[in-house]
Amino acid sequence: MEMSRNPKHSLTFDDAIEVWLCHWQGQYQHVIAAHFQTNQGRINEILKGKRFPESRDAALKLRAAA
């Protein structure tokens, strides 16, 4: 994981896909949040489907293709 993110960086759909992949690898939400320099609540919103709800399916397809 690259750790040089801009702290004012808004999470994108591609970031949400990466969040899912990190989550499935067993990373804790606070660790994922630190990577994206955001708060854990934003990561939780992705994982609960409130933000970028279609990102989970996209991440599943990406993981299946790997």
Backbone as XML, in Angstrom:
<?xml version="1.0"?>
<chain id="A" units="angstrom">
  <residue number="1" name="MET">
    <atom name="N" x="0.830" y="-1.183" z="0.000"/>
    <atom name="CA" x="0.000" y="0.000" z="0.000"/>
    <atom name="C" x="0.874" y="1.246" z="0.000"/>
  </residue>
  <residue number="2" name="GLU">
    <atom name="N" x="0.534" y="2.179" z="-0.854"/>
    <atom name="CA" x="1.236" y="3.454" z="-0.918"/>
    <atom name="C" x="0.727" y="4.348" z="0.207"/>
  </residue>
  <residue number="3" name="MET">
    <atom name="N" x="1.627" y="4.981" z="0.925"/>
    <atom name="CA" x="1.225" y="5.768" z="2.082"/>
    <atom name="C" x="1.317" y="7.277" z="1.854"/>
  </residue>
  <residue number="4" name="SER">
    <atom name="N" x="1.419" y="7.745" z="0.631"/>
    <atom name="CA" x="1.594" y="9.176" z="0.390"/>
    <atom name="C" x="0.313" y="9.808" z="-0.149"/>
  </residue>
  <residue number="5" name="ARG">
    <atom name="N" x="-0.771" y="9.666" z="0.568"/>
    <atom name="CA" x="-2.052" y="10.242" z="0.169"/>
    <atom name="C" x="-2.174" y="11.668" z="0.694"/>
  </residue>
  <residue number="6" name="ASN">
    <atom name="N" x="-2.869" y="12.503" z="-0.065"/>
    <atom name="CA" x="-3.176" y="13.855" z="0.362"/>
    <atom name="C" x="-4.253" y="13.785" z="1.443"/>
  </residue>
  <residue number="7" name="PRO">
    <atom name="N" x="-4.064" y="14.417" z="2.589"/>
    <atom name="CA" x="-5.039" y="14.328" z="3.670"/>
    <atom name="C" x="-6.420" y="14.857" z="3.289"/>
  </residue>
  <residue number="8" name="LYS">
    <atom name="N" x="-6.523" y="15.713" z="2.300"/>
    <atom name="CA" x="-7.812" y="16.245" z="1.882"/>
    <atom name="C" x="-8.403" y="15.428" z="0.742"/>
  </residue>
  <residue number="9" name="HIS">
    <atom name="N" x="-7.814" y="14.301" z="0.460"/>
    <atom name="CA" x="-8.248" y="13.420" z="-0.608"/>
    <atom name="C" x="-9.630" y="12.856" z="-0.295"/>
  </residue>
  <residue number="10" name="SER">
    <atom name="N" x="-10.569" y="13.061" z="-1.213"/>
    <atom name="CA" x="-11.892" y="12.459" z="-1.064"/>
    <atom name="C" x="-11.834" y="11.041" z="-1.610"/>
  </residue>
  <residue number="11" name="LEU">
    <atom name="N" x="-12.485" y="10.128" z="-0.928"/>
    <atom name="CA" x="-12.484" y="8.747" z="-1.382"/>
    <atom name="C" x="-13.231" y="8.627" z="-2.705"/>
  </residue>
  <residue number="12" name="THR">
    <atom name="N" x="-12.676" y="7.835" z="-3.602"/>
    <atom name="CA" x="-13.268" y="7.607" z="-4.914"/>
    <atom name="C" x="-13.834" y="6.191" z="-4.974"/>
  </residue>
  <residue number="13" name="PHE">
    <atom name="N" x="-14.511" y="5.894" z="-6.065"/>
    <atom name="CA" x="-15.022" y="4.552" z="-6.281"/>
    <atom name="C" x="-13.875" y="3.538" z="-6.285"/>
  </residue>
  <residue number="14" name="ASP">
    <atom name="N" x="-12.773" y="3.868" z="-6.946"/>
    <atom name="CA" x="-11.609" y="2.967" z="-6.973"/>
    <atom name="C" x="-11.028" y="2.766" z="-5.577"/>
  </residue>
  <residue number="15" name="ASP">
    <atom name="N" x="-11.029" y="3.816" z="-4.771"/>
    <atom name="CA" x="-10.586" y="3.687" z="-3.381"/>
    <atom name="C" x="-11.501" y="2.724" z="-2.629"/>
  </residue>
  <residue number="16" name="ALA">
    <atom name="N" x="-12.794" y="2.830" z="-2.883"/>
    <atom name="CA" x="-13.759" y="1.957" z="-2.207"/>
    <atom name="C" x="-13.506" y="0.489" z="-2.558"/>
  </residue>
  <residue number="17" name="ILE">
    <atom name="N" x="-13.155" y="0.238" z="-3.803"/>
    <atom name="CA" x="-12.800" y="-1.134" z="-4.204"/>
    <atom name="C" x="-11.586" y="-1.601" z="-3.415"/>
  </residue>
  <residue number="18" name="GLU">
    <atom name="N" x="-10.585" y="-0.730" z="-3.295"/>
    <atom name="CA" x="-9.380" y="-1.079" z="-2.535"/>
    <atom name="C" x="-9.710" y="-1.309" z="-1.059"/>
  </residue>
  <residue number="19" name="VAL">
    <atom name="N" x="-10.650" y="-0.532" z="-0.529"/>
    <atom name="CA" x="-11.096" y="-0.720" z="0.861"/>
    <atom name="C" x="-11.625" y="-2.140" z="1.038"/>
  </residue>
  <residue number="20" name="TRP">
    <atom name="N" x="-12.490" y="-2.583" z="0.125"/>
    <atom name="CA" x="-13.028" y="-3.946" z="0.206"/>
    <atom name="C" x="-11.910" y="-4.992" z="0.153"/>
  </residue>
  <residue number="21" name="LEU">
    <atom name="N" x="-10.968" y="-4.810" z="-0.766"/>
    <atom name="CA" x="-9.883" y="-5.788" z="-0.904"/>
    <atom name="C" x="-9.036" y="-5.850" z="0.367"/>
  </residue>
  <residue number="22" name="CYS">
    <atom name="N" x="-8.745" y="-4.697" z="0.943"/>
    <atom name="CA" x="-7.983" y="-4.665" z="2.199"/>
    <atom name="C" x="-8.768" y="-5.315" z="3.329"/>
  </residue>
  <residue number="23" name="HIS">
    <atom name="N" x="-10.054" y="-5.028" z="3.380"/>
    <atom name="CA" x="-10.922" y="-5.614" z="4.412"/>
    <atom name="C" x="-10.921" y="-7.140" z="4.312"/>
  </residue>
  <residue number="24" name="TRP">
    <atom name="N" x="-11.041" y="-7.657" z="3.109"/>
    <atom name="CA" x="-11.057" y="-9.112" z="2.912"/>
    <atom name="C" x="-9.703" y="-9.745" z="3.207"/>
  </residue>
  <residue number="25" name="GLN">
    <atom name="N" x="-8.643" y="-8.964" z="3.174"/>
    <atom name="CA" x="-7.324" y="-9.479" z="3.534"/>
    <atom name="C" x="-7.123" y="-9.470" z="5.049"/>
  </residue>
  <residue number="26" name="GLY">
    <atom name="N" x="-8.126" y="-8.974" z="5.773"/>
    <atom name="CA" x="-8.072" y="-9.005" z="7.226"/>
    <atom name="C" x="-7.585" y="-7.733" z="7.881"/>
  </residue>
  <residue number="27" name="GLN">
    <atom name="N" x="-7.428" y="-6.664" z="7.114"/>
    <atom name="CA" x="-6.974" y="-5.410" z="7.709"/>
    <atom name="C" x="-8.111" y="-4.764" z="8.502"/>
  </residue>
  <residue number="28" name="TYR">
    <atom name="N" x="-7.759" y="-4.171" z="9.613"/>
    <atom name="CA" x="-8.734" y="-3.487" z="10.454"/>
    <atom name="C" x="-9.144" y="-2.160" z="9.812"/>
  </residue>
  <residue number="29" name="GLN">
    <atom name="N" x="-10.355" y="-1.735" z="10.128"/>
    <atom name="CA" x="-10.865" y="-0.492" z="9.548"/>
    <atom name="C" x="-9.992" y="0.710" z="9.886"/>
  </residue>
  <residue number="30" name="HIS">
    <atom name="N" x="-9.474" y="0.775" z="11.098"/>
    <atom name="CA" x="-8.646" y="1.930" z="11.459"/>
    <atom name="C" x="-7.330" y="1.942" z="10.681"/>
  </residue>
  <residue number="31" name="VAL">
    <atom name="N" x="-6.830" y="0.781" z="10.306"/>
    <atom name="CA" x="-5.602" y="0.700" z="9.512"/>
    <atom name="C" x="-5.891" y="1.154" z="8.077"/>
  </residue>
  <residue number="32" name="ILE">
    <atom name="N" x="-7.016" y="0.704" z="7.544"/>
    <atom name="CA" x="-7.419" y="1.123" z="6.196"/>
    <atom name="C" x="-7.642" y="2.635" z="6.182"/>
  </residue>
  <residue number="33" name="ALA">
    <atom name="N" x="-8.298" y="3.148" z="7.207"/>
    <atom name="CA" x="-8.551" y="4.588" z="7.299"/>
    <atom name="C" x="-7.243" y="5.375" z="7.340"/>
  </residue>
  <residue number="34" name="ALA">
    <atom name="N" x="-6.270" y="4.890" z="8.076"/>
    <atom name="CA" x="-4.976" y="5.568" z="8.150"/>
    <atom name="C" x="-4.305" y="5.592" z="6.777"/>
  </residue>
  <residue number="35" name="HIS">
    <atom name="N" x="-4.422" y="4.505" z="6.040"/>
    <atom name="CA" x="-3.852" y="4.441" z="4.696"/>
    <atom name="C" x="-4.430" y="5.536" z="3.802"/>
  </residue>
  <residue number="36" name="PHE">
    <atom name="N" x="-5.730" y="5.736" z="3.890"/>
    <atom name="CA" x="-6.400" y="6.738" z="3.052"/>
    <atom name="C" x="-6.451" y="8.115" z="3.708"/>
  </residue>
  <residue number="37" name="GLN">
    <atom name="N" x="-5.875" y="8.229" z="4.901"/>
    <atom name="CA" x="-5.876" y="9.467" z="5.678"/>
    <atom name="C" x="-7.286" y="10.042" z="5.787"/>
  </residue>
  <residue number="38" name="THR">
    <atom name="N" x="-8.182" y="9.166" z="6.201"/>
    <atom name="CA" x="-9.567" y="9.551" z="6.431"/>
    <atom name="C" x="-9.982" y="8.980" z="7.767"/>
  </residue>
  <residue number="39" name="ASN">
    <atom name="N" x="-11.207" y="9.238" z="8.165"/>
    <atom name="CA" x="-11.601" y="8.679" z="9.447"/>
    <atom name="C" x="-12.279" y="7.327" z="9.259"/>
  </residue>
  <residue number="40" name="GLN">
    <atom name="N" x="-12.252" y="6.560" z="10.298"/>
    <atom name="CA" x="-12.748" y="5.188" z="10.251"/>
    <atom name="C" x="-14.227" y="5.134" z="9.852"/>
  </residue>
  <residue number="41" name="GLY">
    <atom name="N" x="-14.963" y="6.171" z="10.156"/>
    <atom name="CA" x="-16.369" y="6.229" z="9.793"/>
    <atom name="C" x="-16.591" y="6.172" z="8.292"/>
  </residue>
  <residue number="42" name="ARG">
    <atom name="N" x="-15.692" y="6.800" z="7.519"/>
    <atom name="CA" x="-15.821" y="6.754" z="6.056"/>
    <atom name="C" x="-15.608" y="5.330" z="5.548"/>
  </residue>
  <residue number="43" name="ILE">
    <atom name="N" x="-14.676" y="4.607" z="6.156"/>
    <atom name="CA" x="-14.413" y="3.221" z="5.760"/>
    <atom name="C" x="-15.627" y="2.366" z="6.123"/>
  </residue>
  <residue number="44" name="ASN">
    <atom name="N" x="-16.178" y="2.602" z="7.304"/>
    <atom name="CA" x="-17.349" y="1.850" z="7.741"/>
    <atom name="C" x="-18.542" y="2.107" z="6.821"/>
  </residue>
  <residue number="45" name="GLU">
    <atom name="N" x="-18.696" y="3.340" z="6.348"/>
    <atom name="CA" x="-19.788" y="3.649" z="5.418"/>
    <atom name="C" x="-19.669" y="2.831" z="4.130"/>
  </residue>
  <residue number="46" name="ILE">
    <atom name="N" x="-18.448" y="2.639" z="3.662"/>
    <atom name="CA" x="-18.234" y="1.817" z="2.465"/>
    <atom name="C" x="-18.605" y="0.370" z="2.760"/>
  </residue>
  <residue number="47" name="LEU">
    <atom name="N" x="-18.115" y="-0.143" z="3.868"/>
    <atom name="CA" x="-18.341" y="-1.551" z="4.200"/>
    <atom name="C" x="-19.807" y="-1.844" z="4.565"/>
  </residue>
  <residue number="48" name="LYS">
    <atom name="N" x="-20.548" y="-0.836" z="4.978"/>
    <atom name="CA" x="-21.975" y="-1.000" z="5.280"/>
    <atom name="C" x="-22.847" y="-0.729" z="4.049"/>
  </residue>
  <residue number="49" name="GLY">
    <atom name="N" x="-22.229" y="-0.308" z="2.938"/>
    <atom name="CA" x="-22.974" y="-0.065" z="1.712"/>
    <atom name="C" x="-23.634" y="1.296" z="1.619"/>
  </residue>
  <residue number="50" name="LYS">
    <atom name="N" x="-23.297" y="2.207" z="2.515"/>
    <atom name="CA" x="-23.880" y="3.550" z="2.476"/>
    <atom name="C" x="-23.168" y="4.440" z="1.460"/>
  </residue>
  <residue number="51" name="ARG">
    <atom name="N" x="-21.907" y="4.189" z="1.255"/>
    <atom name="CA" x="-21.095" y="4.923" z="0.290"/>
    <atom name="C" x="-20.632" y="3.942" z="-0.770"/>
  </residue>
  <residue number="52" name="PHE">
    <atom name="N" x="-20.731" y="4.313" z="-2.016"/>
    <atom name="CA" x="-20.305" y="3.469" z="-3.134"/>
    <atom name="C" x="-20.828" y="2.030" z="-2.984"/>
  </residue>
  <residue number="53" name="PRO">
    <atom name="N" x="-22.141" y="1.844" z="-2.885"/>
    <atom name="CA" x="-22.693" y="0.503" z="-2.643"/>
    <atom name="C" x="-22.314" y="-0.519" z="-3.709"/>
  </residue>
  <residue number="54" name="GLU">
    <atom name="N" x="-22.077" y="-0.073" z="-4.931"/>
    <atom name="CA" x="-21.729" y="-1.013" z="-5.998"/>
    <atom name="C" x="-20.244" y="-1.390" z="-5.985"/>
  </residue>
  <residue number="55" name="SER">
    <atom name="N" x="-19.470" y="-0.794" z="-5.085"/>
    <atom name="CA" x="-18.029" y="-1.094" z="-5.026"/>
    <atom name="C" x="-17.755" y="-2.524" z="-4.560"/>
  </residue>
  <residue number="56" name="ARG">
    <atom name="N" x="-18.626" y="-3.082" z="-3.729"/>
    <atom name="CA" x="-18.420" y="-4.459" z="-3.249"/>
    <atom name="C" x="-18.457" y="-5.440" z="-4.413"/>
  </residue>
  <residue number="57" name="ASP">
    <atom name="N" x="-19.461" y="-5.310" z="-5.290"/>
    <atom name="CA" x="-19.554" y="-6.203" z="-6.443"/>
    <atom name="C" x="-18.371" y="-6.030" z="-7.385"/>
  </residue>
  <residue number="58" name="ALA">
    <atom name="N" x="-17.942" y="-4.788" z="-7.562"/>
    <atom name="CA" x="-16.786" y="-4.527" z="-8.426"/>
    <atom name="C" x="-15.528" y="-5.157" z="-7.821"/>
  </residue>
  <residue number="59" name="ALA">
    <atom name="N" x="-15.388" y="-5.089" z="-6.503"/>
    <atom name="CA" x="-14.236" y="-5.685" z="-5.835"/>
    <atom name="C" x="-14.282" y="-7.213" z="-5.941"/>
  </residue>
  <residue number="60" name="LEU">
    <atom name="N" x="-15.482" y="-7.769" z="-5.809"/>
    <atom name="CA" x="-15.625" y="-9.231" z="-5.959"/>
    <atom name="C" x="-15.193" y="-9.685" z="-7.351"/>
  </residue>
  <residue number="61" name="LYS">
    <atom name="N" x="-15.601" y="-8.946" z="-8.373"/>
    <atom name="CA" x="-15.215" y="-9.294" z="-9.749"/>
    <atom name="C" x="-13.711" y="-9.165" z="-9.931"/>
  </residue>
  <residue number="62" name="LEU">
    <atom name="N" x="-13.137" y="-8.117" z="-9.372"/>
    <atom name="CA" x="-11.696" y="-7.924" z="-9.488"/>
    <atom name="C" x="-10.941" y="-9.035" z="-8.779"/>
  </residue>
  <residue number="63" name="ARG">
    <atom name="N" x="-11.420" y="-9.418" z="-7.610"/>
    <atom name="CA" x="-10.772" y="-10.495" z="-6.837"/>
    <atom name="C" x="-10.892" y="-11.825" z="-7.557"/>
  </residue>
  <residue number="64" name="ALA">
    <atom name="N" x="-12.046" y="-12.080" z="-8.182"/>
    <atom name="CA" x="-12.259" y="-13.332" z="-8.916"/>
    <atom name="C" x="-11.370" y="-13.422" z="-10.153"/>
  </residue>
  <residue number="65" name="ALA">
    <atom name="N" x="-11.090" y="-12.271" z="-10.749"/>
    <atom name="CA" x="-10.259" y="-12.240" z="-11.966"/>
    <atom name="C" x="-8.775" y="-12.420" z="-11.643"/>
  </residue>
  <residue number="66" name="ALA">
    <atom name="N" x="-8.409" y="-12.208" z="-10.400"/>
    <atom name="CA" x="-6.974" y="-12.284" z="-10.021"/>
    <atom name="C" x="-6.500" y="-13.712" z="-9.866"/>
  </residue>
</chain>
